[in-house]
């Protein structure tokens, strides 16, 4: 694999050229995912830079060039430059002083290799000169990329003890880039799986959702279960739920639906709202995410019978989730807009019903029949209303 950064649209951005001019090409390198993904010919979403300059020097250099910045992680050496084409994180070269599995105490350095040595995998420790494109590869990352080999830098056990989250990161990168497994990495992840319990739930949730957002995570989830890793993060998942994930992914592909990590997380949980709520709370998910998990957990075998009725009752997002998890066809929902009942309570009052609970009851009864009949037009709604009023006024009512 070439040791020059291939041409890519992002490398031609004028705003990045201005950033390089402000900091100085010899003071910085593009690093990490942007370099890795460009070498692989993939689209690049986020751009990061490493620099020998101290954070305050970066801030001054950017101010002098009229480039806005925010100190997003200044205690760790990170300044974010706010560019027209998107933000760029610029981080001073670092080395670890001490680690405890959850966080590291760092010191700044001017040694590129020291900075590379503290990164997790060889494929993430690639640095590219912003002008020449020369790639600095200290640990064989280019060869590993070529071989689709996800490998820890140095001893896998040691790297995981430094940061337990690297267990989950290993499986995510394996799912995205890997081919043959790295046996030392697999052994270390399995033996140290329990250390994940010491991580913040937010960090675990973020990695879990990133894994589930990949095109084909199902084999990796199965591997994690086999190695005893999955039960540490999501003990609610059993073999049936893992099979459900695989079926869901096949359904998404058949329907040309983009992967959705929350939908896939729902498939990995039993159809029990209480469990879904517990998992959402444990993982510190947002209120909207917890509500979605709970709604999806209320799925039943009846969902697929009348898809549009399901949408009307629970909303489009939850309905599509539940239908896909059930393996049902969602074609009838394409471009369908949820209708509004063409009847207001005031119209019922105008027909002689006193305002209050009785109006609400009649309105609910009309709506239920309207939904059951497949959302007919206004004329039919008026007929249903007249029928309900007639029943109400019947001597037998």
N, C-alpha and C positions, 0 to 999 in steps of 0.2 A: 504494500500500500504506500502511496506517495507520501513524502514528508513535506509536501507543500500544501497549503490550504487551497482547495479547489475554488474556482470562481463561484460566487453565489450572489443573489440579489442583495442580501443584507450588507455584504462587504463593499457595495457600491454606494451606500447611503451617504449623501453629502453631510448630514448631521454627525455621522460617525467620524468622517474626515475632520470635521471641526473639533470634535472631542479629542482625537489623536493629536491634532495640532496644539490644542490647549495643554495637554498633559506631557506630550513629547513621546514620539514613537519608541524611543529606547527605554522609556520609563514604564511601559505598559505592554501587556499581551492580552489578546482574547483568550478566554479559558473555558474549560468545561464543556457543557452541553452544546453550545454554539459551534465549537470546533468539532466535537465528536459527530454531531448530526450533519454538519457540512461535509465532512469526510465521507459519510455514508450516503450523501446525496439526498438527505431528508430536509424537510422544511424546518426552519429555525424560528422558534417562538420567542425565547428570551436570550438576551446577550449579556454576558458578564465579562468583566475585565479584571485583571490582576495588575498591581503596580508596586514598584519599589518605594513610591512616595508615601509619606505619612498622611493620615486623614486630613489634618489641617492644611497640609501643602496642596492636597487635591482641591479642597474647598477654595483656597486662594486662587489656584490656577483656573478653576472653572469661573469664579467671579470675574477674573481678569478678562476672560473670553466671553463674558455675558451669557454664560450657560447656567441656568437655574439648577440647584441641587438641594437635596434634603438628606440629613444625617440619619438614614434609616437604621443603621446598626453601627454607629460610630465607635461604640465600646469594643466592637469586634473588627473595626477597621473598614466598615462599609459605608460608602457614600453613594447615593443614587443620583445620577445625572438625568435631568428631565429634558429629553430631546424631542424634536418634532416627530421623529419616526418611532418613538417609544422610549421608555426608561432603560438606562444601563446601570447595573450595579458595578461599582468600582471598589475593589477591596485590596487593602495593603497586604503584602505577603506576610504570612504568619507561620508560626511553629507552635506546637502544643507544649505547654509547660507541665500541665497535669490534666487528667481526665477522671471522671467518676462513673462513666456509662451513660450519663444524662447530659452533661455539659462539659466544656473544656475551658481551662484557663490558658490563654494564648499570649504570645509575645510577638511583636513585629520583627521582621527580618528583612534582609535584602538578598536572600539566597533563594532563587527560583526552585531549586531542588528541594529545599526544606519545605517550601510551600506545597510542592507536589506530593511530598512524602506524607503529609497529614490528610490527604484526600482519601476517599474510600476505595475506589476501583481504578485500575490502570486506564480504562477507557475514559475516565473523567479527569485524568491528570495530563491533559494535552493543552499546550500553550502555543498560540500562533502570533507571530510578529505582525502588527497591524499594517505594515507597509510592504514587507517582502513576502509575507505569507509563510515564512519558514516555521515549521512545527517543531517545538521542543518536546520530546517524548522521553521521559526519564525512566519509565518502568515497563516499556514494551507494550504500551497501549495501542499503538497502530497495528501491531501484529495481532493483538487480541481482538481488535475490531474486525480485522480480516478473517479471523477464525471464529468469530462470533463467540468469543470466550470471555465471560464475565468473571474477573479475577480480582481478589483483594490485593491491595498493595502491601506486600510483606505478609506476615502471619495472620490468617483469618481470625483466629481466636483472639489475638491481641487487638486487632482492629475493632472487633465486636465488643470487647470489654471496654474499649475507649468510648464507644457510643452504641448502645444496644439497638438503636433504630436501624443500624446498618443491616440487621437481619432482614427487616422488611424491605429495605432498599435493595438488598441483594436479589430477592425474589422478584421485585418490580423490574429491575434491570435485566434479570434473566428472562422474564416474560417478554420484554421488549426487544432485547438484542441477542439473547443467548441461544446457543445450540447445545453442544455437549456440556454437561454439568461439570463444574469444578468440584472435585470430590472433597478437598479440604474445606471449601466454603460450605458445602452441604453439611458435612459433619459438624462444623463449628456452629452453624445456624441451628441444627437439631439439638446439639448438646447444651447450647446456651439459650434455648428458646424461652425458658422461664424468666430470663432477665428482662424480657419485654414488659413484664408487669411493673417494672420500676419506671417506665416512661410515662410522660403525661398522656392522657387520653386524647388530647387534641393532636399530638404528633402521630400517634397510632392511627387515628381516624384519617388524617391527611394522607398518610402512606397507603392505607387500605383503599381509599377512594381513588387514588392515583393508579393503583394496581388494577382496580375494577374498571377503570375508564379505558384501559388498553383494548385493542381489537380482539385479542384472544388470550384472556388470562386463565381460562378454565383448567388447562393442564398444570399450570403453576399452582393454582389453588389446590388441586388434587395432590400435587407433590408436597405442598406445605402441610396438608392433612396427614399424609403418610409419614412425614418427618416429625409430627407432633408440634408443629409451629402454629397451625391454624387454630387448634383448640385453645391456645393461650389468648388469642385475640378475639375469637368468636366461637366460644364453646357451644353455642346454640345450634351451630351448623352440623348436620349429620349427613350420611351418604346420600339420602334422598334429596336434600337441599342442594348438594353439589351437583347431582344429576339434573336438578331443576335449572341450575345456572347454565349448564351446557345446553339444555333444551331451549332456554331463553336466548342464548347467543345465536343459536341456529335460526331461531325465529326472527331475531333482529336482522340477521343477514338476509334472510329470504324476503323480508319486507323493506329492505334498504333503509333501516332505521339506525341512526347513529348510536354507538354505545352510550349507556347512561349508568354511572356508578351507583346511583341511588336505586334505580330499578334493579340492578344486579345484586345489590346488597339485600334488597327485599326478597329476591329469589333464594338467597342463602339463609333466610330465616323461616321458621315455621309460620303458617298462616294463623298466628295468634297475636292479636293487638297488644296484649300485656307484655309479651316478649319483645315485640317491636319497640314499644315505648321504653322498656328497660334498656335495650341496646342503644337506642338513640340518646338516652340520658347518660349512659355509661361512656359513650364515645364523645360526649359533649357536642352533639350535632346541634345545628340551629333549630329554632322552633319550626320553621317551614320544613326542614328535612325530617324532623321527628314526626310531624303531621303526615308527611308523605309516606314514611315507613308504616305508620299506623293504618293509614287508608289502604295501602297495599296489602297489609296483613289481614284486612277484612274480606279479602277475595274469597269467592266461592265458585262452585261448579256452575252456578246459574249465570255467572258474568257473561259468558260467551253467547247466551241465547238471544239476547237483544242488546247488542253493543251500544246503540244510540241511547237507549234507556239508561244504561250504566253511565254513559257520559253525562247525561242530564242530572243524574243523582249524585255523582261524585266528582265531576269535572273531567276535562279532557286528559290532563296529565295522568291522574291516578287511573282513569279508565284504560288508557293505552298501556300503562304499566301492567295492570291486572290481566288484560287480554293477552299481551305478549307472554307473560309468565305462564298463562294457561295454554299457550300455543294456539290461540284463536286468531282468526282472520280479522284484520282491522281495515280492510279495504273500504267498507261502508262509511268509514269516518273521514275519508279523504275529502278535504275542502268542506266538510260539513260544519255548519255554524250552529251552535246550541240555540234553539229557539226560545222565545219568551211567550209564556201563556198569554194569548190575546184576550184577556179578561181582567177587569179590575174590581175590587171590592165595592166601589161606588155604584157599579152597574147592578150589583145584587141588591144594594140598599134601595136603588131606584125602582126595583121590582117589589118593594114592600117589605123587605126583611130589615128588622131593626139592626142598626150598627152594633157590632159586638162579636162575641164568640160564635154565634150562629153563622154570621157572614164568613168568618174564617173557616168554619167547618165545611160550608158549601163550596167555598173556593178550593179547599183541599180535595174535596170529592170530585169536583170538575177536573182539577189538574190531574188527579190520579187516572181518571178515565181517558183524558186527553193524551197522557203519556202512554197508557196501555194501547191506545189505538194508533200510536205512531205519529203523534203531533199533527193532527189534521188542521185544516184551515179554520178561519174565524166562524164561518157559517156552521160548521159542525160543533164548534164550542158552544155556540148559542143554543143549538139543539140539545146538547148535553146539559146545559144550564136549565133549560126549560124542563127537562126530564127530572132533574134534581129538585127543582122547585115544586113540580107536580107531586113527587114522592113525599116531599115535606108537608104539603097541604092535604095529602090523602087522609081520609078518616082513619085508615089503619096505621098511619105513621106514628 
